[in-house]
Amino acid sequence: MATVWRSQCAFARFFVGKTGRILNNAADLGIKLTPESISVSTTRSYSNYSHSPLVKKIKEQYDFEIEKNPPEWAYVERLLPLEIIPPVQPKETYPSGWIPPKEEAKDLPYFMPRTKNHELPIYLVITHKGQRKVSMLRKIEGDIWLMNDLIKEHLQKNFNRYIETRVHELGRFIEVKGDFVNSLREWAYSKGF
Amino acid sequence: MGSRQITEKSLAMLRSLPRLSLGNIRDNPGSRKNIKRGRGQHGGDKHGAGNKGSGQRQNYMRLGYETGNNPFYLRMPHEHYYKGHHHRRQYPPISLLEIQKLIDTNRLDITKPIDIASIVRSGLYNFFPDQKHFGIHLTDEGMDIFSAKVNIEVQWASEQVIAAIEKNGGVITTAYYDPHSLILLKNPKSFFQTGQAIPRRMIPPPDVIEYYTSAEMRGYLADPEKISEERLRLSQKYGYQLPILESDKNYNMLCERKDPRQIFYGLEPGWVINLRDKCILKPKDEELLQFYAS
């Protein structure tokens, strides 16, 4: 850093007392120069375009009517991006199949909150060019081992075969070997998550 | 000395040290590469370029060239239906199911007309006008469960999608936007911040004029009377009772349409939006008014 500043100061040394020469370059010992303060003297003959004075103000060519807080501002506000993801207002029915989380799920010894987009954090992770499919349950709070046992039991009952799972207590996720996302979602909805 | 004392001492040491800043950190190991070409044991000999050939001489063969073989890309006869694929318009799809989900989770407001700007605003749909994307293709997935009354404007829709929306008492319009207008619709805020006047929407290119003027496809350039005839015809074809628009309490909202030259609802071309001062600059000059009206 020090070397950079020294070199800039060395550059500015040439302009001490000749601020008129510095046009848009504001690296002059910390003083911010406005175009007015460094305007070129009018006695100069303009043999070169760089000696001519700066353009001060562009004349507005067209006439505009300026309306403060017009009634059309509602249309502008409609276009501005959402500040936050809107919370879901409770409705009678959700035709799309989206299910709201239930209150009673909070009493269970384990818990899985919704994501910021109000969805369940259950994903299918596909690796090795589609050869390895793992269903992943994320963001688990509370007794993850109990939840793991229940999931295993539920899947074993539904699919009638041994289900392999892996629990990461610190990362708060359970991995289930195979694609069981739909079944796991159903289970999570039944628990009220 | 116990471990507690060590901790205390090291913490005290840490406190007396200068704060971590850009001025006293070192680069990550391996982040800076020596640009010198080493000699001898310091990476000399071939300098990592391999033995002979393209690697050393940088005369890489053109793509697809197989050193004299009949190249793979010329081996089979050409497939003419791909001709000009890089010039074709694309319409990234969104399904009725997804639209219904956006409505259920309060991402879309059905009390106002829905267009591509409001769908992009929900944050769960994106498109890229610079990659020949020309807007939304509304697909029929979830048309049986769709049950919202909406005034929606998309760029491409099929007959059954139109039927699914009109069955619920909604209105659908297919409208064309040129890429420049789509850039504005994708991110209106950044456009308003540039302080430019809202431009006009361009008319569709010749090959889609037919689509956007046809009443069957609910084109925005079609005759409204023909559209109402087609609405009735479609309801008879698919066998549902067409809800009467005129007796609806949201009649005004359902009838809201954009002008063929208009990009945003309620904002006319030529206006300048000042977000900071919350004011709108409307041109008064006759020349400008004529330009934006044409």
Chai-1 contact restraints between the chains, C-beta under 6 A:
chainA,res_idxA,chainB,res_idxB,connection_type,confidence,min_distance_angstrom,max_distance_angstrom,comment,restraint_id
A,M1,B,G23,contact,1.0,0.0,6.0,A-B,restraint_1
A,Y62,B,D285,contact,1.0,0.0,6.0,A-B,restraint_2
A,Y62,B,L288,contact,1.0,0.0,6.0,A-B,restraint_3
A,D63,B,K284,contact,1.0,0.0,6.0,A-B,restraint_4
A,D63,B,D285,contact,1.0,0.0,6.0,A-B,restraint_5
A,F64,B,L281,contact,1.0,0.0,6.0,A-B,restraint_6
A,F64,B,P283,contact,1.0,0.0,6.0,A-B,restraint_7
A,E65,B,K282,contact,1.0,0.0,6.0,A-B,restraint_8
A,E65,B,K284,contact,1.0,0.0,6.0,A-B,restraint_9
A,I66,B,C279,contact,1.0,0.0,6.0,A-B,restraint_10
A,I66,B,L281,contact,1.0,0.0,6.0,A-B,restraint_11
A,E67,B,C279,contact,1.0,0.0,6.0,A-B,restraint_12
A,E67,B,I280,contact,1.0,0.0,6.0,A-B,restraint_13
A,K68,B,C279,contact,1.0,0.0,6.0,A-B,restraint_14
A,N69,B,K278,contact,1.0,0.0,6.0,A-B,restraint_15
A,P70,B,I280,contact,1.0,0.0,6.0,A-B,restraint_16
A,E72,B,G266,contact,1.0,0.0,6.0,A-B,restraint_17
A,Y75,B,Y265,contact,1.0,0.0,6.0,A-B,restraint_18
A,Y75,B,G266,contact,1.0,0.0,6.0,A-B,restraint_19
A,Y75,B,L267,contact,1.0,0.0,6.0,A-B,restraint_20
A,V76,B,I273,contact,1.0,0.0,6.0,A-B,restraint_21
A,L79,B,A117,contact,1.0,0.0,6.0,A-B,restraint_22
A,L79,B,P188,contact,1.0,0.0,6.0,A-B,restraint_23
A,L80,B,K189,contact,1.0,0.0,6.0,A-B,restraint_24
A,P81,B,K189,contact,1.0,0.0,6.0,A-B,restraint_25
A,P86,B,N106,contact,1.0,0.0,6.0,A-B,restraint_26
A,V88,B,T105,contact,1.0,0.0,6.0,A-B,restraint_27
A,V88,B,N106,contact,1.0,0.0,6.0,A-B,restraint_28
A,Q89,B,N106,contact,1.0,0.0,6.0,A-B,restraint_29
A,Y94,B,D104,contact,1.0,0.0,6.0,A-B,restraint_30
A,P95,B,Q100,contact,1.0,0.0,6.0,A-B,restraint_31
A,P95,B,I145,contact,1.0,0.0,6.0,A-B,restraint_32
A,P95,B,S147,contact,1.0,0.0,6.0,A-B,restraint_33
A,S96,B,Q100,contact,1.0,0.0,6.0,A-B,restraint_34
A,S96,B,K101,contact,1.0,0.0,6.0,A-B,restraint_35
A,S96,B,D104,contact,1.0,0.0,6.0,A-B,restraint_36
A,W98,B,K101,contact,1.0,0.0,6.0,A-B,restraint_37
A,W98,B,D104,contact,1.0,0.0,6.0,A-B,restraint_38
A,H118,B,T105,contact,1.0,0.0,6.0,A-B,restraint_39
